[in-house]
Structure formats: C-alpha cells, structure tokens
C-alpha cells in the first residue's frame, strides 16, 4: 500500500524548507519551536504555548485567528497505518494562525487551494485530540500536531509543513505514529521549485484533494494533507 505512493525524486531530507521553525523528534516525543510558540507532543499529551506578542509577525497588523472544529460524527477519511486503520470517533481540531501576507503561493500550489487559503501562514498551529476506533472496534487515543510555516519574500517562497501524531492504546502504548514533514522552496514566482516529504512514521496514504487540477495523488494521513499537490517521499535511514 505505501509503496504505491512513492514517487521518484531528489532526496527530501536535503530540502531546507522555511526558516523560523525548528523541529526535534524521536520515536515518541516531538518538540517544535516556531515564531511565538512552542509545541510538545508525547504519549502523555499535546501541549502548546503561544506568546501572542510574538506569534507570527505582529507588525503586519493581521490578527491572530482561532477556530475549533468538532470532529465528532463527521465522515472523515480514516488513518491507514502499518498496525491498523483508525476512524475518528470523537475529537477536536484547534487551529491558531496569523496571515503574514495576502498573496498567491507559486505553482504547483493550485488555484483551488489559493481560493480556500488566500493568505500566507506565518505560522499555522493545529492541535487534534480525541479517540479513534480500529477495525476490531478497539478504542485508542490520538494526539496530532499539524503545523505550517510559510515565508514569502522578494526573492522567493518557502514552506515547512510537518504533521506528527501518536495513536495510543488503553495500556498507554504507542500503536502507530505519524511523522511527515513537507518542505518547499522556490523563486518568488515558482522558479526552480523543489519540494519533498520526509516520512519517519507508520501512517501515510495517497488521495486526491478537492483543490482542482494539480491536487491529485497528494500525500495525506487520514483527513490531513502534507502539501496540497503530489510530492516525492523519502524515508530517512534513521527513521
């Protein structure tokens, strides 16, 4: 199943991505430090600390936006992982972000994605928590961080889009883990665009996204996508 999603490409681990976001991870712990926030993920929980005075770029005058989406009862794509398939039963998706500029991302970001997300996220912080059920009806907890850091300058556009997550059984053991980091770099108008995704986890799928031509066969995990277009995947030796 996973092999079908692998695409030939240059090594994604060499991709620099966007500045301003540092990620440290091992098998069961993740720490992400971005502009005005610190996120920690472990089997014990998901903790996010936001400094509103430093979050993103306050000088833009754009406000910090907050949303909470109730995931309970929604028909969402299940997570397909090496040790199970997990369907969201209950949960929330908290989103905190600041738009640094209202501008278009370069190709291969699609017109449909630009319509749905018209601003450059510097940054986007997503927190997902709740319960899932597997094919045998067993209930597990899930904790997922969904981050985006995008930087648009006169010289170019860059993005880092990491998704990390843990599926924890009732005995506190991690059954599966998500570790997908998308990175993108190009000139201001998309010149010399390079991009790729690192996968150090056990959960990855391929799906067509609803953002029009160019958003087919994107790398996803459950209802979340990494980059909104098809991108090459590498699995580092140290995963």
Phi, psi and omega in degrees: 000311182290324182300329181294340181269355182282134181239143180293140181186173172289164185294121182293333185292344179273355183286125183285325183072202184269144174286160174098001178228121180246132182235129174238130181212151163229198188300323188233007180224138178227137172230125178239130179240119181232187182293098178085017176209155172227130180238135176232132181233130177206171177301340179283335181163178179241119184238126180234126176245124182241128174262102187299329181288344182239359186291121181067226179235090181301336183296341179291336185082356178283139185285162168283127179258141178227137177218147172232122181251128177278120182271349184295129176083359180276147177274091185249149179298130179292160172275125177256114186234172183294329185249010178166167173245127190239127179252130181294128178259310177221157175158174177226155176234104179266131183234128177232127183204161173227131177275126179273326178211147171264096187207163179278139168281150182285165172302147010272014169302132191269165176299321180296323178290323178298323179294319182282332181226079189283356183242159176276122183275113176225079359247187170236129180236115178246137179233121178241130178216145177165209180233151174231162171241146177263184185296336179269002179086006179283147182259134176231158171273148170232143177224120186223136170251136182230105187244154171217133172231116182238140180226122177243122179234181177295338184263340183174181179233139177218153181210144168233129186226087181265140170237125176232144180198160179227139171248115191244127182279180187289349176262006178085010180268142178279116181277315179214160181220145176258132172211090181234123180235112176266141179223144183218139175215138177200173169290174184307320182254021177094005180298137176060033183299130173230144183199158180186171183228130172267136177236111175249010185250204182232014183227113178201141178223173172238134181210156172275130180264158185272043183244024174082186181305133182102348180257015179281155174052049176273154175280126181227169166221110187058227182277002184257140175249157181270296172240145188277038177198167180294131182219148179290151181239137170236149176246105183301151181298333185270013184285000000 
